[in-house]
Amino acid sequence: METSKLILNGVFYLVLTSFLIFIWIKEKELARRIRNYRDRFSEALISGLKLKGGVSKKAVIKSVNFVETVGTAIILVLVIQKFYLGNFLVPTGSMIPTIMPKDRLFGNMVVYKFSKPKRGDIIVFKEPIQNKVLYTKRLMGLPGERVEIKAGGLYINGEKLTGVKFDREYTDLGEIQGQEWIVPKKGDKLEIVPDRNYNDDFKMRNINISEVQDYLLKNPGAVSEILPKVDFYVNGEKTGLVLDFIHNKENIDKLIRGEKVESEIIEDYYFALGDNTNGSYDSRWWGFVSEDRIRGRAFFRFWPINRIEILK
């Protein structure tokens, strides 16, 4: 990890943690000050509304007190969840048997601010398909590695992956079928190449280009529906989808015109799979996960109570 990034993250967490410690130490004094400001605001609101009845005044005071108390609690919880301890619900069975549907997990939101993700980590990340939902998968392929699924095994750089975390059958589904993919790394050259014959047919059908662009911007994963013959190359070798580049309107416009998109990879990517490889929508289908999409590492199941445990 770059030294400058480590320093920035270190300074940020030092300031944030110091602030939270200060709040904890000065809790009584801060509570008193907040109460004074809250009472003044209630009085100003009552005066502004020209309320005279005792019941109305009490209602305003109680409402202001409630909003302040709940608002403060929500802000603190959101800060803790975003920067320290995430709280996640897993809605699907993609990680069976490790994680079951409706399990609730805690995620370490600090670890990847100071270290690189490791193979076997259960990562929580913002998916690159519609760029909206958080997914939970196991990280399998690291930047620069070659990944392939064959004969029920996952092969990294030509060697079958073994070990407790990887002791399962891997199904050759999705876009990766029969292919060896290179996981993009920082500094690699990326090329996205549209099939010219398909592009000519695309023009002949008189499809509204601007509507297609808008659709792909909102649903970047639909590239396989709109442009099924777009191929991705890293350093001249065909690989899996890198959908982050389909979010870019200029890139979409070039592809629709039948032009090749060329760019340098500016950050590392990863290959992620669900433990339930027969029922997981993962990197086999939609390609690679950029490092800046990874939010944290899931490490503890706290619900349901009968299955509380540290995740491995």
Summary of the structure (lengths in Angstrom):
residues: 312
radius of gyration: 25.2
end to end distance: 24.0
largest distance: 80.8
contacts: 881
relative contact order: 0.15
helix: 43%
strand: 24%
